[in-house]
Every structure is written in structure tokens, then in C-alpha cells.
Amino acid sequence: MRVMELVRFGDADTAFATRELPRPTPGPGQVLVRVEATSVNPLDLQTRRGDYRDQVALPAVIGNDVSGVVVETGPGAGDFQTGDEVWYLAPIFAGQGTYAEFHVVDQALVARKPAALSHVEAAGLALVGVTVWEALVERAGTRVGERVLVHGGAGGVGSVAVQLAGALGAEVVTTARAKDHEFVTGLGADVAIDFSTGDYVPQVRELGGVDVVLDTVGRDTLARSPEVLADRGRVVSIVDIPEPQNLLAAWGVNATYHFLFASPGRAKLEALGRLVDRGKLRPVVGAVVPLADIAQAHTLLEGGSVEGRSRPRGKIVVAVHQ
């Protein structure tokens, strides 16, 4: 089978090579999936750069999103049959990744793909959807009538978070550049704030503060969150913070901080699928590239330009067999 293998840490244009590897065989309780689509996430960029070199032995096949079709089942894997369309988040830093034509996975992590989604769309929702579900539902415990601040609402994670927060019955505030305001309000944001032209904190405080902050951007978000939080507010961050931040102000508002690294699971995918079926959630796919152009996908996500294209809104998805 064809894979795009990470052969060295560093720049996207020299990091990957096309390889032919044996097609994996499913073991007990596992299924073999023909990968129709995967996607590129910030985690992939960090892995490629070498941020997790202690956990990734080169050469390696990376990637974590899958939407595809079951082609073989292992002993005791009775939940699925050949031909079933499925989607899942593959275990992170465990086994072969998803930049490949085939992938083997424990059936307990797999869910049936929502019929309303194409493979490209489902691949664009798996990791970000699970991440946002864990952040807003499992960690923050977002309730109807609360106000949620989503940083970076036009991004891959943010665009899903805006929709999910709204589906949970929250009032949604998001930061985005002015050119993206129509886009994020179309996703369901009640208030959009241009972070590039002024300080977002006074504008959020004028609204009365927020109950939940979802940090998808990093920088000084953690330290400044107490300035916008209501009493007993919650902050969930999905961003690695390279420099220490002073969180003493959090004591003044009884804030709770959560730091999230998403974990796979069928139940979360099924919950997301129900929202898709109800028309409450849809991934935003900004670009689709073939597997052979994985380096270009990384360059786009990093904000670079490829053949006149710049970083798109939403997710960058890889069509494996294109």
C-alpha cells in the first residue's frame, strides 16, 4: 500500500517521502479500513517539526483522522462488516498513522459514518469534533444559557466549536478577523470580535463576561482569561504553551482550567453524528489535496502559500485515492 512517510523532522518540503508498505492485517477485535480521506491538523505540524520526537521514531506514518470503508475484519470483530462506511480518530502516537491507503484499528474506536457527510467531510470532523466535544461537554460542562468565548472561530477547531456551543444552547462569542465575521456568524456565533484591530477583553466585558473560554490560539489567552470570566468560569486550552503564564488572577474568579489532549472513542463520534443528522453540525472544509501533496497541505496549514492559495478557513483534508 502507498503511504506518505515522515522521513526527517523539519520543513514540509523535505520531510515526507512516498513509500510502499505491506497492507496491514487486522488482529483480534480489529478492522482493516480503506482510507478514503484523512486530514492535516496542528498536531501533525508539531510532529513533523520534531516537537514530539521522543514519541515518534523515524521513519513514521503520521496522521489521525480517518473516513473510509471496512475491507476486512479480524477475529471477534463483529461490530462491522465488509463494506461498512466508518469514521474514527486513530490513537495518537500509537501505531501506524493515517497518511496511508489502509489503516487497521480496534473496532471499539470506530463509528459508522453519518450518511449526511461525505468521506472528505467526515475526515475533516473526526479529530476536531472529538476535541471540541471533550472541551465543551466533558471538561467545561457547558450548559444552556451560558456564554462561551471561542478564540479563533474561523479555524478548523473554532468553526466546529462555534457550532457545537450553539447546539448546546449557549450564547457564542468568538474572535475572528473582520473579513471572517460573516462566516462565523453564519456558523451560529452571536457576537464576533476583531482581535486584530483592538483588545478583545473590554468588548467581552461589556457583554457581561463569559462562563467558558475555549483557547485554540495560545499566546497570552490563559493569563487573560480571568479578565473576561464570570465567577466559577471554566477555561479549556488545546494549545501547547511554550512559555509559563501567570494565572494568579484566576483565583479572583474561582476559575477552573483544563488542558486537553483529545482521546479516541466511539461514543463521542456517535454524539457528533447525531448533531450532524439534526443539521446542527457540519465540518468546514477549506481545501482538499491528494495524498501525494501532503507537504503542500502542511504548508497551507502553517499559513504559507501554495500555487497562489493561502491558508483556507476550516479544515485541510487529504483525499487519499485522488
N, C-alpha and C positions, 0 to 999 in steps of 0.2 A: 504494500500500500504506500501511497505517496504521503509524505509529511513535510512540513517546514520545520527544520530543526534549528534550535538555538545552538550555534557552534562556538560563539565567543560573546563575552559581555562587552557592551559598548554601543556605538552608533547603530541605528537601524539598518543602514545600507550595507553594513559588513557583518551583521550579527547572525543572519539566517542563511541556511543552505537547503536546497531541495534534496530529500533522501528517499530511498525506497527501503521500507522495513517490512518484516513479516506481519501479516494480518494477525491480530491477537485472537486468542481462543477464550471464550467465556468459561470461567470456573463455576463451582457450585454457587447458586444464588445470583449469578451474574448474567447480563445480557450483552451481546455484541450489537453495536449500533452503527449503521452507515451514517456518518455525519454529513448532513445536508448543509448546515450553516453553523458557524461559531462567531465569536465577536472579539473585539480588542478592548481591553479595559485598562485603567491606570495601573492596576496590579501587574499587567503584562509589561508595561513600560518599565516599572520598577525592577521587575525580574530581569528583563533584558539588560538594563543598565548595570546590574550586579548588586542591587540593594539586598537581595536575598541569596547571595552566592553560597552561604553556608548551608542552605536548604535545597539548592539546585545544583546537581552535578552535571557538568557538560560532557558530551552533548545531551541536549534535553528537548523534548517536545513540550511546549507550554500551552497555556490556554485553558479556560474553564467552562465556557458556555457550549451547550450542545442542543441542537434541534435536529432530529433525524428519524431514521426508520430502523426498527429491530430486524436484524437479519439472522440472528442465531441466539438460542438460549442455552444456558448451562444447566447442569443437573439441579433440580429443585427450584428453578426459576420459573414458577408457574403463573406469575402475575401478568406476564406479557406473552404475546405470540409473534411469530414472524409476520412482518408487515405492519405492526402497530406503529403509529407515529407518536414519538415521545419527545420530551424535552427535560433537561436537567442541568444542575450545576455540579460539575465534577469536583471531587475532593481536591483541595488546594495543597500543592506541594506533596502530592501522594500519587505516584504512578505516572503513566503517560498522560500528557495533556491533550488538548482538543484541536490543535493545528494539524489535523490528520484526517484521512479519508474514513477511518474506522476508529471506534473507541469502545473499550469494554468497561463496564461499571456495575456495581452492586444494584440489583433491581430495587432495593429499598430507597434509593435516592432518586428514582425515575418516576415521572408522572406522564400521563397521556397529554399530548399537546392539545391545547384548546383549538377547536375546529375553526374558530374565527381568525386565528393567526396563521400566517404563512410560516414556513421554516425560518426565513430571514427575520421576521418579526419576533418569533419565539426565541431565537438565539440572541436577539438584542434585549430580551427582557429577563433572562434567567438569573444572571449574577446580580444585576442592578435591582431586579424585582425582589429577590431574596434579601438583599442588603437593606432595601428600604422597608420591607415588611418587618425585619428584625428591629430596625431602628425605631420606627414609628409605633409599631404594635407591641412587640415583645419587650423592648427596652424602655421607650418613653411612655407606653401605655396611653397613647393619645385618645382623648375622649371627645364625644360630641360637644360642640360649643366652645372648645378650646381654640386658642390661636397659635398657629405654628409658623415659625420662620424657617424657610428653606433657603439656604445660601446656594447660589448658582443654579437657579431654576431652569435655565436653558440648556444645561448639560445633560449627559447621559443619565446620571443618577438623579439629578434635580428634576428633570422633566417627569420622571416616574414618581418622585416624592410629592410633587405638587398635586398630581392626580390622586395618589393614594391618600394624602392628607385630606383632600376634599371628599373622597369617598368615605372617609371615617367620620365625616360631619364636622370637620374643623374649618375655621376661617384661615385662609392661606395667604401668607405674606412671603414674597420672595425677592431676592436681589438678582438683578439682571441688567445688562446694558440697555439703554433706551431703545435701540434697534430691535431688541428681543421682547419688548413689553407686550406687543400684540400677540406674540407667540405664547408667552407664559400665561397671559390672561385667557387665551384660547384653551389652555390646558386646565383652567379652573382656578388660577390664582386670583384672589380678591384684590390684592394690592401688589404692585410691582415697584421696586425702588431701584433707581440707577446708582449702583455703587461706584461707578467710575467718575461721577461728577460731584460727589459730596459724601458726607458721612451718613451712613445708614442709621446709626444709633438714634439721633434725635428724631428722625422720621418714624422709627418704630415706637419710640417712647410716646410720641404724640398719639399713637393708636391705643395706648394703654399698656404697652408691653406685650409679651408673648408667654405662653406656657411651655412651649417646646422650641428648641433650636436644633436644626439638623445641619451640621457642618460638613459640607462637601468640598470646601476650598482651602482650609488650613489657614496659614498666616496667623493673625492675632485673634482669630474668631473665638477661641476658647477663653482667652483673657477678657474679651469684651462682652461675652455673652451675659454676665451678670448685670450689665448696664441696661439690657432690654428684657430681662426675665421678670415675670411676676413671682411672688413668693412661692416657694416649693416648685419652681420651674425645673425642667429637665433639659440637658444638653446631650446630644449624641453626635460623636465625631467618627467619621470613617476615614480620616486622613492621618497619615503618619506625620508627626510634628518633630522636625529635626532639632528645634531649639526649645529649651524649657520656657514655660509661660507661668506668670504669677496668677494663681487662681484664688488668692485670699479674698477677693470681693465676693466670691461665690458663697462664703459663709453668711454674708449680709442678707441674702435672699433665700437661704436654705436650699441652694441648688444641688441637684444631683447630676453627676457627669457619668456618661457611658462611653466606652471606647470599643468600637465594633470591628471585628473581622468576621465576615459572613461565613456561615456553615451550611452545607448542603442539607436538603431534606424534602421529602415528597409532600408533606403536609403544607409547607409554605407555598410550594408550586401550585398545589390544588386550590389553596385560598386565593392566590393571584389569578388562577384560571377562572374561578367563579366571578371575580370582578371583571375580567375580560368578557365573559359571557353576558354580564349585565350591562356592558357598554361603559363601565366606569374606569377602565384602564386600557391603555394602548401604548405600546412602545413607540418611541420616535426614532426612526431610522434615518440618519442623515447621509449615509454613504454606504455603498456595497462594493466590495473589492473581491477579486478572486484570490484563492489561497496563495498562488504564486506571487502575488503582490503584497504579501504580509508586511514587508518593510515599508511600503507606501502607507499602509493602514496605520502603522506606528507613527510615521512622520506626521500624518494628518492629525492624529490624536494629540501629539505633542505641540500642535499649533503651527506646524510648518506648512509649506505649500507644495503641492504635487500637481504638475501639469496645469497650473493655473487655479487649482482648487485649494481652498483653505479649510481650516477645521470646521466641520459642519455642526449644526445643532444635533443633539441627541446622540445616538449610538452609531459606531462604525462596525458594520457586520461583514463577515467573510463568507462568501458563497464558495463552499469547498470544491464542488464539482464543476464550477463555471469555467 
